[in-house]
Amino acid sequence: MIRILLLTLLSFSLFADKVITPQKESVAPNPWFTGPLLAPASDVVSVGHFNLEPYVYITATTGAYDHRGKVIEAPHTSWADSLQPILSIGLTNWMDMLIIPGIAYNKLQHQTHWVFLDFIFTLDFQLLKPRHIDDWYPYIKFFVTEIFPIGKYRHLNPKKLGTDIGGTGSYRTASGLVIGKLFHIRGAHFLNARLFLQYQWPAPVRLLGFNAYGGSANTDARFFPGQNFGADLGLEYTLTKNWVLACDFAGLWTGRSHFSGNPGTTPLGTKASLGESNFSIQYSMAPAIEYNWSANLGAIAGCWFTLGGKNAARFWSAVFAFNYYR
């Protein structure tokens, strides 16, 4: 099904510039943007160009939301300092590719560990692209993402308290749309809005021993993570040519998970816990401020934190990134 969809989009995109995009030149001022923190760009990087944006996250997981949305404080805050350089490379004027490797330094109580994160690869396809700010229709980009589980997720050391977890163990396929529209308010003031919509299908995972989902020394099970849907509204408003305010409003809805096989036993002889079986919801927000030296170079700094949820983690994160386009 995914192959058929990709072939259709490739054929469609070959004619996108002639069929969809009106042939007129833009005369509006060109605002400078770097962000927002979460929502991706709604237009692809053109052939012959690339965009590099390394992200630094300092994340504290302070607890969780139970099935009623009540906060359960964690006895100890866990920390994860991570680096994820995002590299986008233009393949054609209507398609680009995006790669995101990552490393993290995890800390909980007295335990620390360096880990590799799961590797992300994305293909973006431009479906619609206005040439002028006054055009009524938005940018629309379709994407297909594959997440490769290179991070450690099983045969964990229980003495490390989960700090040696780097990934989920699941090949995860996702697809969706990014819809963007730029509005000229007046003078140097612009509002840039992006709507990000994604659905993800995780593949089953073979779990052995202590793992990212729980378990024990004798766990031997096949785990089926729940599918999820994410939505994010990202907004940017230019204060001046250089300074920009940004904010994301995000939601993540995850379906029930289940497993087959042996979940393992605790030292007391009871069945070990293995994953979260309930439907979960998580709402979050990410305000930020940008400074752009030029149209090709900028920086953004802000915070990302949960607002509420059910059967989900509660966290806050300081986020910083540079953006360089060439």
C-alpha positions in Angstrom: 0.0 0.0 0.0 2.8 2.4 0.9 4.6 1.6 -2.4 1.5 2.4 -4.4 1.0 5.6 -2.6 4.7 6.7 -3.1 4.5 5.9 -6.8 1.3 7.9 -7.1 2.9 10.9 -5.3 6.1 10.7 -7.4 4.0 10.8 -10.6 1.9 13.6 -9.3 4.9 15.7 -8.2 6.6 15.6 -11.6 3.8 17.9 -12.8 3.3 19.9 -9.5 5.1 23.0 -10.6 3.2 23.3 -13.9 -0.3 22.1 -12.7 -0.6 23.4 -9.2 1.7 26.4 -8.8 0.8 29.6 -10.5 3.6 31.2 -12.6 4.1 34.5 -10.9 7.0 35.9 -9.0 6.9 36.8 -5.3 7.2 40.5 -4.5 6.4 40.4 -0.8 9.2 40.9 1.8 11.0 37.8 2.8 10.8 37.2 6.6 13.5 35.1 8.4 12.5 32.1 10.4 14.3 29.2 12.3 11.5 27.5 14.2 9.2 26.6 15.7 10.7 23.9 18.0 8.5 21.0 17.1 6.6 21.4 13.8 8.7 20.7 10.7 8.8 22.9 7.6 5.9 22.7 5.2 8.2 23.1 2.1 11.0 20.9 0.9 14.6 21.8 0.5 15.3 22.4 -3.2 17.8 20.3 -5.2 21.4 21.5 -4.8 20.7 22.8 -1.2 20.8 21.4 2.3 19.6 22.4 5.7 21.4 21.5 8.9 19.7 22.0 12.3 21.4 20.3 15.3 19.0 20.1 18.3 20.1 19.8 22.0 17.6 18.6 24.5 17.9 18.6 28.3 14.9 16.6 29.5 13.7 15.8 33.0 11.0 13.1 33.5 9.3 14.0 36.8 6.4 11.6 36.9 3.4 10.4 35.1 -0.3 10.9 34.6 -2.6 8.1 35.7 -5.7 6.9 33.9 -7.7 9.8 35.5 -5.2 12.4 34.5 -3.9 12.8 38.0 -0.1 13.5 38.4 1.9 10.8 40.1 5.3 12.2 41.2 8.3 10.0 40.5 10.5 9.3 43.6 13.5 10.4 41.6 13.7 12.6 38.5 15.4 11.0 35.5 17.5 13.1 33.1 18.3 12.7 29.4 20.7 15.1 27.7 20.5 14.4 23.9 21.9 15.7 20.6 20.0 15.2 17.4 21.4 16.8 14.3 18.7 17.1 11.6 20.1 17.1 8.0 17.7 17.8 5.1 19.0 17.3 1.6 17.2 18.5 -1.6 16.8 15.7 -4.1 14.5 17.5 -6.6 12.5 20.8 -6.4 9.6 18.7 -5.1 11.3 16.1 -2.9 13.9 16.0 -0.2 15.3 13.5 2.3 15.9 14.0 6.0 18.1 12.0 8.4 18.3 12.3 12.2 20.9 10.3 14.1 21.1 10.9 17.9 23.0 10.2 21.1 22.0 10.8 24.7 23.5 10.8 28.2 21.0 9.4 30.7 21.1 9.8 34.4 18.9 8.5 37.3 20.1 8.7 40.9 23.7 7.6 40.8 23.5 5.7 37.5 24.6 7.2 34.1 25.0 5.9 30.6 25.7 7.1 27.0 23.4 5.6 24.4 22.7 5.7 20.7 19.1 6.7 19.8 17.0 5.2 17.1 17.8 6.5 13.6 15.2 8.4 11.7 14.9 8.6 7.9 12.2 10.7 6.0 11.2 11.4 2.4 9.2 14.6 1.9 7.1 15.3 -1.2 5.8 18.8 -2.0 2.2 18.6 -3.1 1.3 22.3 -3.1 3.5 25.4 -3.1 2.3 29.0 -3.4 4.7 31.5 -5.0 3.3 34.7 -3.4 2.2 35.5 0.1 -1.2 36.7 -1.1 -2.0 33.3 -2.6 -5.0 31.9 -0.7 -3.8 28.2 -0.7 -1.1 26.9 1.7 2.1 24.9 1.4 1.3 21.2 1.7 3.9 18.5 2.1 3.4 14.7 2.4 6.1 12.6 4.2 6.9 9.0 4.8 9.2 8.2 7.8 11.0 5.1 8.9 12.6 4.8 12.3 15.3 2.2 12.6 15.7 0.7 16.1 19.5 0.9 16.6 19.2 2.1 20.2 19.5 -0.5 23.0 16.2 -1.8 24.3 16.6 -5.4 25.6 19.1 -7.4 27.7 19.4 -4.4 30.0 21.4 -4.2 33.2 18.9 -3.8 36.1 21.6 -2.1 38.1 21.6 0.8 35.5 18.0 1.7 36.5 17.0 2.1 32.8 19.7 4.6 31.9 21.0 2.1 29.3 17.8 2.4 27.3 18.4 4.1 23.9 15.4 3.0 21.7 12.2 1.1 21.4 13.3 -2.0 19.4 10.5 -1.4 16.9 10.7 -0.5 13.3 8.2 2.3 13.1 6.7 3.6 9.9 4.9 6.9 9.9 3.2 9.1 7.3 1.3 12.4 7.3 1.1 16.0 6.2 2.6 19.3 7.0 0.4 22.3 6.1 1.8 25.8 6.3 0.6 29.3 5.6 2.5 32.6 5.9 0.4 35.7 6.7 1.7 39.3 6.2 0.3 41.3 9.1 1.9 44.7 8.5 5.4 46.0 7.9 8.0 43.6 9.2 5.4 41.6 11.1 4.5 38.1 9.8 2.6 35.1 11.2 3.8 31.7 10.1 1.5 28.8 10.9 2.2 25.1 10.5 -0.1 22.2 11.1 1.7 18.8 11.5 -0.4 15.6 11.3 1.2 12.1 11.6 0.1 8.5 12.1 2.6 5.9 13.1 2.6 2.1 12.8 5.1 0.3 15.1 6.2 -3.2 14.3 6.2 -6.0 16.9 9.2 -6.3 19.1 11.0 -9.4 20.4 11.8 -8.8 24.1 14.4 -10.8 26.0 15.4 -10.1 29.7 15.0 -6.7 31.2 13.9 -4.3 28.5 12.6 -0.8 27.7 9.0 -2.0 28.4 9.8 -3.6 31.8 10.1 -7.4 32.2 12.6 -9.4 34.2 15.6 -11.6 33.7 13.6 -14.5 32.2 11.3 -12.4 29.9 10.8 -13.9 26.5 7.8 -12.3 24.7 6.6 -10.7 21.5 5.4 -7.2 22.2 2.9 -5.2 20.0 3.2 -1.4 20.7 0.1 0.6 20.1 -0.3 2.7 17.0 -0.4 6.5 17.6 -1.5 9.7 16.1 0.2 13.0 16.7 -0.9 16.6 15.9 1.0 19.8 16.3 0.1 23.5 15.6 3.3 25.5 15.3 3.2 29.3 15.2 5.8 32.0 14.6 5.4 35.8 14.8 8.1 38.2 13.7 8.8 41.0 16.2 11.6 42.5 14.0 13.5 41.2 11.0 15.8 39.3 13.4 13.7 38.5 16.5 10.8 36.0 16.3 8.4 34.5 18.9 7.4 30.9 18.4 5.1 28.3 20.1 3.9 24.8 19.5 0.8 23.1 20.8 1.0 19.3 20.5 -1.1 16.3 21.2 -0.2 12.5 21.1 -2.8 9.8 21.2 -1.5 6.2 21.5 -3.6 3.0 21.3 -3.5 -0.1 23.5 -0.4 -2.4 23.4 -0.3 -6.1 24.1 2.1 -9.0 24.2 2.3 -12.8 23.8 4.7 -15.1 25.5 6.4 -15.0 28.9 6.5 -11.6 30.5 8.9 -12.9 33.1 8.7 -13.2 36.9 9.8 -10.9 39.7 12.0 -12.1 42.6 8.7 -12.5 44.6 7.4 -15.0 42.0 4.7 -12.7 40.6 4.3 -11.8 36.9 6.5 -8.9 35.7 5.0 -5.8 34.2 5.5 -5.5 30.5 4.5 -2.3 28.8 1.5 0.0 29.1 -1.7 -1.7 27.9 -4.0 1.3 28.2 -4.8 4.0 25.7 -2.7 7.1 26.5 -3.0 10.8 25.8 -0.4 13.4 26.2 -0.7 17.2 25.7 2.3 19.5 25.5 3.4 23.0 24.7 6.7 24.5 23.5 7.2 28.3 23.6 10.5 29.6 22.2 12.3 32.7 20.9 14.4 32.9 17.7 17.2 35.2 16.5 18.0 35.1 12.8 21.2 36.6 11.5 20.1 36.2 7.9 17.7 34.1 5.8 20.1 31.2 6.0 21.4 31.3 9.6 19.4 31.4 12.9 19.1 30.0 16.4 16.1 29.1 18.6 15.8 28.4 22.3 12.9 27.5 24.4 11.2 24.8 26.6 8.9 21.9 25.9 6.7 20.6 28.7 3.6 18.5 29.2 0.2 20.2 30.0 -1.7 17.0 30.9 -2.5 13.5 29.8 -3.6 10.0 30.8 -1.4 7.0 31.1 1.5 9.1 29.9 4.9 10.5 31.1 5.1 14.0 32.6 8.3 15.9 31.6 9.9 19.2 30.8 12.7 19.9 28.4 15.1 22.8 27.6 15.6 22.9 23.9 18.2 24.7 21.8 19.0 24.6 18.1 21.0 26.3 15.3 19.7 26.3 11.7 22.0 26.7 8.7 20.6 26.6 5.1 22.9 26.4 2.1 
